[in-house]
């Protein structure tokens, strides 16, 4: 029967069902509720067409005349359609049809089927976002070009997986999880890629809805990119930062620990780089010989940022060199550490009394991202040229002349970066003179 041809000719009356013009081996559409008449050599049966993941499945309702008439078949098709929308499984409907050849009995049997919120889902049916994404890719792989397949895989794996890959797609993912992932892309200068990534995520959730893996799409597809960026910027302005004496206390605690999270947090503090940039740091970006970390901020604009490696940073990187199995500097279980782990460690070190760590001018309790604010404030307080501060933090300041864009002043920034590291570690040497560095510009 699966090889039967399907005709979209609608049969409106019982008279047409008996017509000798109906050919064997063909299904004829009876009405708009996906009811069809399947023509065999010696009989004719009503079937309901159910489409799941672009694949057609046929549910046999009963034999025409011998078991059911046209009017009852239409009524039963409507009931089947309603139950499928309520998340009943085709197997349950087929089982109910075995004992129901009239619409009234069918309705009673179908009502006895448990509602979705009463149905106990086994562990095997619970799928993570990664499970569904992979399934969606496999379904489309043969009909897509290699480029489209890669474009639908890589951005999701790199930017979305760290936030929701292992979360249950039915109830474990919230809009804020996706917003955090998109904000991370904004931080990395990937505004152009966000639109496409959001579309892919939306298609994955639509596939999950169609496959009945979930009844909810948390993707904020309806939120304009400009609103998303504005929301991110508002959050950035409200990120709390530290009292400088407490910054030294945290640095001291971190130096007493010997794990990748503590080391990553120290480098975040010393450089003022964003936590996600440190978490994704790779060895091919690190030049220990020349004590330079080169970060590609935006591949499309070729925005390359060179960060001087200070003395304690050098000790950390030298200690980690050659110990891992991946390309990542801060490795955990053959992968990189999670972006949020740096901030979690900072929160843990502060304990329950976070307010005592908060700078007097900070609106909120401090977070790891606040290290960036402290770095900038320190350079300004010590009268380093604003141009050097902008270059060190890779900020874009339109008030600064484009004449400076030909160099990044790495050597001058190396001095000021070492000054800040020594301060954080509460070392005795404070004889740095910003004037000497500024005059070298």
ZAMARGU-4260 file (C-alpha; in steps of 0.2 Angstrom, whole numbers, plus 5000, padded with zeros to 4 digits):
<rodrens>
0) 5000/5000/5000 | 5015/5012/5003 | 5018/5012/4984 | 5000/5018/4980 | 4998/5034/4971
5) 4989/5048/4980 | 4977/5059/4970 | 4971/5076/4977 | 4954/5074/4968 | 4941/5077/4981
10) 4927/5065/4982 | 4912/5074/4989 | 4897/5062/4988 | 4895/5043/4992 | 4890/5041/4974
15) 4907/5045/4968 | 4914/5032/4981 | 4906/5018/4971 | 4912/5025/4954 | 4920/5012/4943
20) 4932/5026/4937 | 4941/5025/4953 | 4957/5015/4949 | 4965/5001/4959 | 4981/5006/4968
25) 4976/5024/4970 | 4971/5034/4985 | 4958/5048/4982 | 4956/5063/4994 | 4939/5063/5002
30) 4939/5080/5011 | 4950/5093/5018 | 4953/5084/5035 | 4966/5072/5027 | 4953/5059/5024
35) 4957/5047/5009 | 4949/5032/5000 | 4961/5019/4996 | 4956/5008/4982 | 4960/4989/4982
40) 4955/4975/4970 | 4941/4969/4981 | 4938/4983/4993 | 4939/5001/4997 | 4945/5008/5014
45) 4945/5025/5022 | 4963/5031/5028 | 4969/5046/5037 | 4985/5055/5031 | 4996/5059/5045
50) 5013/5069/5041 | 5027/5068/5054 | 5044/5076/5050 | 5040/5077/5031 | 5036/5058/5031
55) 5018/5052/5027 | 5010/5039/5038 | 4993/5031/5035 | 4980/5027/5048 | 4967/5015/5042
60) 4950/5020/5049 | 4939/5006/5041 | 4932/4997/5026 | 4920/5007/5016 | 4902/5000/5017
65) 4908/4984/5026 | 4913/4993/5042 | 4909/5012/5040 | 4900/5024/5029 | 4906/5041/5022
70) 4898/5052/5035 | 4905/5042/5050 | 4922/5042/5041 | 4922/5061/5040 | 4917/5063/5058
75) 4931/5050/5064 | 4944/5059/5053 | 4940/5076/5062 | 4941/5067/5079 | 4958/5059/5074
80) 4964/5076/5068 | 4959/5084/5084 | 4968/5071/5095 | 4984/5072/5085 | 4984/5091/5088
85) 4982/5087/5107 | 4998/5076/5106 | 4990/5059/5105 | 5002/5047/5097 | 4997/5038/5080
90) 5000/5021/5089 | 4987/5025/5102 | 4974/5031/5089 | 4977/5015/5079 | 4974/5004/5094
95) 4958/5014/5098 | 4952/5011/5080 | 4954/4992/5082 | 4939/4993/5094 | 4929/5007/5086
100) 4920/5007/5069 | 4908/5021/5073 | 4912/5039/5078 | 4903/5039/5095 | 4913/5024/5101
105) 4929/5030/5094 | 4927/5047/5103 | 4924/5038/5119 | 4940/5027/5117 | 4950/5042/5111
110) 4945/5052/5127 | 4952/5038/5137 | 4969/5041/5130 | 4979/5050/5143 | 4982/5069/5140
115) 5000/5074/5136 | 5002/5081/5154 | 4997/5064/5161 | 5007/5054/5149 | 5023/5047/5158
120) 5038/5050/5146 | 5052/5037/5147 | 5069/5043/5149 | 5073/5038/5131 | 5060/5050/5124
125) 5068/5065/5133 | 5079/5074/5121 | 5092/5087/5123 | 5094/5102/5111 | 5110/5094/5104
130) 5100/5077/5101 | 5086/5087/5091 | 5099/5098/5082 | 5109/5082/5076 | 5093/5073/5071
135) 5087/5088/5061 | 5103/5089/5052 | 5103/5071/5048 | 5086/5072/5041 | 5091/5086/5029
140) 5109/5081/5025 | 5105/5072/5009 | 5095/5086/5001 | 5106/5101/5007 | 5123/5107/4999
145) 5138/5104/5009 | 5140/5122/5013 | 5122/5124/5019 | 5125/5109/5031 | 5141/5116/5038
150) 5133/5133/5040 | 5119/5125/5050 | 5131/5115/5061 | 5146/5126/5065 | 5138/5142/5072
155) 5126/5132/5083 | 5140/5120/5089 | 5151/5135/5093 | 5139/5148/5100 | 5124/5139/5106
160) 5129/5123/5112 | 5139/5130/5127 | 5123/5137/5134 | 5109/5124/5130 | 5117/5108/5122
165) 5113/5097/5136 | 5097/5104/5142 | 5080/5095/5140 | 5072/5103/5125 | 5055/5100/5132
170) 5057/5110/5148 | 5075/5114/5152 | 5078/5129/5140 | 5072/5147/5143 | 5072/5163/5133
175) 5086/5170/5144 | 5097/5155/5140 | 5096/5160/5121 | 5098/5178/5125 | 5114/5175/5134
180) 5121/5165/5119 | 5116/5179/5107 | 5124/5192/5119 | 5140/5182/5119 | 5140/5183/5100
185) 5138/5202/5102 | 5152/5203/5113 | 5163/5194/5100 | 5157/5207/5086 | 5146/5194/5077
190) 5131/5204/5075 | 5130/5199/5057 | 5130/5181/5061 | 5116/5182/5075 | 5102/5184/5063
195) 5106/5168/5053 | 5110/5158/5070 | 5093/5163/5077 | 5085/5157/5061 | 5093/5140/5063
200) 5089/5139/5081 | 5071/5143/5077 | 5070/5129/5064 | 5077/5117/5076 | 5063/5121/5088
205) 5050/5121/5075 | 5056/5103/5070 | 5055/5099/5089 | 5037/5105/5089 | 5032/5095/5074
210) 5041/5080/5081 | 5031/5082/5097 | 5048/5083/5107 | 5041/5100/5115 | 5026/5111/5115
215) 5036/5127/5117 | 5048/5137/5107 | 5059/5149/5118 | 5069/5156/5104 | 5066/5175/5104
220) 5065/5176/5085 | 5052/5190/5086 | 5064/5201/5096 | 5073/5213/5084 | 5092/5213/5084
225) 5092/5231/5089 | 5082/5227/5104 | 5093/5213/5108 | 5109/5224/5107 | 5101/5237/5117
230) 5096/5225/5130 | 5114/5218/5131 | 5121/5236/5132 | 5110/5240/5147 | 5115/5224/5156
235) 5134/5229/5152 | 5132/5246/5160 | 5125/5238/5176 | 5138/5225/5178 | 5146/5227/5196
240) 5164/5230/5199 | 5176/5228/5214 | 5184/5239/5227 | 5202/5239/5223 | 5208/5232/5240
245) 5196/5218/5238 | 5202/5214/5221 | 5219/5211/5229 | 5211/5199/5241 | 5203/5189/5227
250) 5219/5189/5218 | 5228/5182/5233 | 5215/5168/5235 | 5216/5163/5217 | 5235/5162/5218
255) 5233/5149/5232 | 5224/5137/5221 | 5231/5127/5207 | 5217/5124/5195 | 5212/5130/5177
260) 5198/5140/5183 | 5208/5150/5195 | 5221/5153/5182 | 5209/5158/5169 | 5201/5170/5182
265) 5218/5178/5186 | 5221/5181/5167 | 5203/5189/5166 | 5208/5200/5180 | 5225/5205/5174
270) 5220/5208/5155 | 5203/5215/5157 | 5197/5203/5143 | 5180/5197/5143 | 5177/5180/5152
275) 5172/5171/5137 | 5187/5177/5127 | 5198/5169/5141 | 5188/5153/5142 | 5190/5151/5123
280) 5209/5155/5123 | 5219/5143/5111 | 5237/5139/5111 | 5239/5145/5093 | 5235/5162/5099
285) 5249/5162/5112 | 5267/5167/5108 | 5277/5163/5124 | 5293/5168/5115 | 5287/5186/5112
290) 5275/5186/5127 | 5260/5190/5116 | 5242/5184/5115 | 5234/5188/5099 | 5215/5187/5098
295) 5205/5188/5083 | 5190/5198/5088 | 5180/5198/5072 | 5185/5187/5057 | 5175/5197/5045
300) 5183/5214/5049 | 5200/5206/5053 | 5200/5215/5070 | 5216/5207/5078 | 5220/5212/5096
305) 5237/5209/5103 | 5238/5207/5122 | 5254/5208/5131 | 5258/5193/5142 | 5264/5199/5159
310) 5275/5190/5171 | 5262/5180/5181 | 5252/5177/5165 | 5268/5170/5158 | 5271/5158/5173
315) 5253/5152/5172 | 5254/5148/5153 | 5271/5140/5155 | 5264/5129/5168 | 5249/5123/5157
320) 5259/5121/5141 | 5259/5104/5134 | 5248/5096/5148 | 5231/5096/5138 | 5224/5086/5125
325) 5215/5100/5115 | 5219/5116/5107 | 5212/5126/5122 | 5223/5133/5135 | 5210/5131/5149
330) 5205/5113/5146 | 5192/5102/5156 | 5187/5085/5151 | 5195/5086/5133 | 5186/5102/5130
335) 5187/5121/5136 | 5180/5127/5152 | 5163/5134/5152 | 5161/5153/5149 | 5151/5155/5165
340) 5163/5145/5176 | 5175/5160/5179 | 5161/5171/5186 | 5154/5156/5197 | 5172/5155/5204
345) 5172/5174/5208 | 5155/5173/5216 | 5161/5158/5227 | 5176/5167/5233 | 5165/5182/5238
350) 5153/5171/5248 | 5137/5178/5254 | 5143/5195/5259 | 5146/5202/5241 | 5141/5220/5246
355) 5158/5222/5255 | 5167/5218/5238 | 5157/5231/5229 | 5165/5247/5223 | 5156/5263/5231
360) 5151/5269/5214 | 5145/5252/5207 | 5126/5250/5206 | 5126/5231/5207 | 5136/5217/5216
365) 5153/5213/5207 | 5154/5200/5193 | 5169/5193/5183 | 5165/5205/5169 | 5168/5219/5181
370) 5186/5216/5181 | 5186/5225/5164 | 5179/5240/5172 | 5192/5239/5186 | 5206/5238/5173
375) 5200/5254/5164 | 5198/5263/5180 | 5215/5259/5186 | 5223/5265/5170 | 5213/5281/5171
380) 5217/5284/5189 | 5235/5282/5185 | 5234/5295/5171 | 5239/5283/5157 | 5235/5290/5140
385) 5217/5287/5135 | 5223/5280/5118 | 5233/5266/5127 | 5218/5261/5138 | 5207/5260/5122
390) 5220/5249/5113 | 5223/5238/5129 | 5204/5235/5130 | 5201/5235/5112 | 5188/5248/5113
395) 5183/5259/5098 | 5183/5277/5102 | 5178/5289/5088 | 5185/5304/5096 | 5203/5297/5094
400) 5210/5301/5077 | 5212/5288/5064 | 5230/5293/5063 | 5234/5282/5077 | 5226/5266/5069
405) 5242/5260/5061 | 5250/5254/5077 | 5244/5246/5093 | 5257/5252/5105 | 5261/5235/5112
410) 5277/5240/5120 | 5269/5254/5130 | 5254/5244/5134 | 5266/5230/5141 | 5272/5242/5154
415) 5255/5248/5160 | 5249/5230/5160 | 5263/5224/5171 | 5259/5239/5182 | 5241/5233/5185
420) 5246/5215/5187 | 5259/5220/5201 | 5245/5230/5209 | 5233/5216/5209 | 5246/5204/5217
425) 5250/5218/5230 | 5268/5218/5225 | 5279/5231/5233 | 5285/5239/5217 | 5274/5255/5213
430) 5287/5265/5204 | 5278/5265/5187 | 5277/5282/5179 | 5263/5284/5167 | 5272/5300/5161
435) 5286/5290/5154 | 5275/5279/5144 | 5264/5293/5138 | 5279/5303/5132 | 5284/5287/5121
440) 5269/5289/5110
</rodrens>
